[in-house]
Amino acid sequence: MPPTDASADTGPVPVAVRPGPTGHPGRSGTAEDIRDCEDTLDLRLPGELLALVAGTTPEADGRVPGLAHERPGRPLDQPGTPDLLDQVGTWGPAETPVGSFHLLPVQVERDLPVISGWMNDPAVAAFWQLAGSPAQTEDHLRAQLAGDGRSVPCLGVLDGTPMSYWEIYRADLDPLARHYPARPHDTGVHLLVGDVADRGRGLGSALLRAVADHVLDHRPACARVVAEPDLHNTPSVAAFLNAGFRYASEVDLLAKRAALMIRDRSLRHLM
């Protein structure tokens, strides 16, 4: 079961994406914020039209020459092959005010014990709902690892010590995109700070900023990093604001009314 909130400096409040009800979400915020969220349309063109625009014709198997194609349900595991998230595992360390930080794609055999332990922390379990046997957490991880690469589970390692769990995902290809005007290559983040000692001392904001900027540095097609903490979770929303995200609107998801938080490439050096 996916998480239901976003973690903040005050504790593990992970971000969630659940399929929500159909229809338009409620919105709030300034008129400028709303216009910024509504100035694009999420249009998906068929291969035949893309081929026509490119001056080519589809191949016999329906693939258009010159375009990258991914196979649903199968990860892109060929070295050097572009994937939906631009090879998260090759991004390297990010230097942050709190130390050198690495996002390492999860290896279940290596990382399951520590991640499962975090999921059984009562403060974490209240939002992620993955407490119990390691098998439940394993199913959650393997569902992403066996997918088409639109969500990559990662271990967050600070100065050599695993201390957080992240999911970097294509928000424009996620159920979240049904609830806001998604733009192509919008990238979302889920965060869980694992150890109690790492909560409530500013690590959440520092790492959210570092990871959002890391995404923008390594995904040139991505103009925005998004998240959706519970609207009523003031500490979590504050952590995103402190990390350079702006409050854009409200969205209705299945289990919550969320604050859509956005970190814009164009504003990253101003916020």
N, C-alpha and C positions, 0 to 999 in steps of 0.2 A: 504494500500500500504506500503511495507516495506521501511525502511530508506535507504539513499543512501551514508552515510559516517559515520566516527567515530568521537565522540566528543573528543576534546582536551582541554588543559588548556586555550586556547584562546577563547573558546566558544563552543556552542553546535554543534558539527559536528558528529552526530551519525553514527555508522557503518551500512552498508547495505549489504543485500544479495539479489540479484535478479537473476533469471535464466538468464544465458547469452547465447551467440551464441555457437553452437557446434564447436569442433575443439580445437586445442592446444592453450593455451594462450601464449602471448609473454612473454619472460623472460629477466630479467637483473640481475645485482648483480654479486658477485664474483663467480668463478667456484665452490668454496667450498660451498657457499650458495646453488647453484643450485643442486649440488650433494646431499646435505643434504635433499633437498626436493624431490629427485627422487630415493631414495634408497629403497622404498617400493612400493608394488602394493596393490591396493584396491580389494581384492578378497572376494567374498561372496559365501560360500559353501552351497549347498542344504542340507536340513535336513537329507536326506538319507545318504549322505556321512559323515556328522558329526556323525550320529549314528553309522556308520560302524567304524569310527576311534575310537569312544568311546566304541566299543564292545557291542552296544545295537542295538535295532531295533526301528523304529518309532512306536509310539502308534497309535491307530486307528484314532485319530483326527489329525495326522500329527505332533504331538509335540514330541520332543526328550527328554527322561528322563534326568534329571540333568541339563538342560539348561533353562535359564529364557526366558519366552515368553511374549511379549507385544501384546496387541490387537490394531491394527491401529484404530485411531479415538476415542480411549477411554483412558483417563488418568489412570495411575496406582495409585489408591487412597487407596489401602489397607495399613494400618499402618505396617511398617516394611518390606514391599515388595520392593525389589530392583527395581529401575527404570532407565531410560536411562541417568539420570544425578545425580544419587546417592543422592537423597533426599536433594535438595538445601535448602529447608526450615528448615532442621535440622542442618545446618552447624554452626550456632551461630555467635557471633561477631568476627570481625577481628580487632586486634589492629594495628593502623596505625600512622604515624607521625602527622596526622592531627586530630586524635580522634578515638573513637570506632565506627566501621562501620558494619552495618547489611545489608544483602540482605534478604528482606522479599518477598516471592512470592506474587504477586498481588492478592488482593481481590477486584473485580470490584466495588462492592457496597461501599467499603471503600476508594478506591484509585482513582477511575475514575475522580472525580472533579479536583484533583491536577495534574494528568497526562494530562488530557485534556487541562488544563490551560497552561501547559508547551508546549504542541503541538501547541498552538495558538500564541506562541511567534514567531514573524516573523523570527528571526534568526534560530529557531528550524524548523519552517514549511518549510523553504527553502530546507531542507534535508530530513526530515521525511515525509512531504507531508500528514500530518494528521490533518491539521488545519480545523476548521469548527465546526460542532455540536459535542457534546460529543459522539453521536452515532457512529461516524466514528472511534474515538479512541476505543470505546467499542468493535466494530467489530474486530479491530486489536488484542485486548487483548484476547477476547473470542476465536478467531481462534486458538490461542496457547493453551489456557487453556482447550479447548475441543479436542486437538490433542492427540498424543500418548506419549507426554512428551519429545519430542526431542528439544523443546524450552520452556524455563520457563521465563515469564516476572516477573521482580522483582522491588520493590521499594528500592532505596538506602537510608538508614537512617544513618546519621552521628550525633553521640552524641544525639540521640533521635529525630532529625529533618529530615523529608523527604527532600532530596535535589537532587536526581537523579533517573533516570529510566534506568534499565538494562535488557538485554535479554541474558541469558546464554543458549547456544544451542550446539547441537552435530554437529559440522562442517562436520564430516565424513558422516553424514546422510542428509546433507543440499545440496541444489543446488550448493553451493560454491565448493563442492567436485568434481564437473565436471571440474573445472578449475585449480586444482592443485593436486599433488599426495598425497591425504589425507591418513592419517594413522588411524587405528581403535582408537576410543575414542578421537580424536582431538576435543577440546572444543573451541567454539567461544564466543566472547563477543561483544555486542552492548552497547553503552553508550550515555546517554543524561544527561548533567548537567542542572538542571532546572532553577535555579534562576540566574539572571544576576550578582548578587553580589558574586556568587560562581565561576564565570568564570574568567580566566585570572590571577589566583593567585596560580597556582600549584596544585590545588586539583585534576585535571584530571589525571596527571601523578601519584600522590600518590595513588589514588584510583585504577587506572588501575593496578599498581604493586600489591597492596594489594589483589584485586579480583583475578588476575591471580594466585598469590601464594595460595590464598584460594581454588581455583579450584584444584590446584596440591595437596594441603594438603588433600582434601576430596575426590578426585577421583584418587585412586592409579593406575587405568588402563590407565589414561590419561598421556601421555608424553609431550604434547604440548598444549599451549593455542594460538589461532590464531585470527587475525583481518585483515580487509582489507580496510583501509582508502583510500580515493582518492589520487592517486599518486601526484597530483598537490597541495594537501593541505599540504603544508610544516609544518605549526604549528601542525597539527594533527599527521603527521608522527613523528615529533620531540617528541611529548608527549609520543608516544609508545616507542620510543628509550629511552627516559628518564625513562620509566617504566620497562626497562629491556627486551624489545622485540628487536629482530633483524630483519633487512630487508632481506627477503629471495628471492623475485622475484616480477615480475609484473604479474597481471592477468587481463584479459579482461572480465568485467561483462557487463550487459546490458546497464547500464547508465554511466559507467565510466571505466577508466583504473585505477586499484587499486594497492596499494603496499601491498603485502602479508607480514604481520608482525607476527613473531612467538616468543613466550617465551617458551624456552625449559626447561624441568625439570633438565636436566643434566647441564645446564648453569645458573640456577637460583641464585646460590650463587656467581657467578662471574660477573653478569650483573645487 
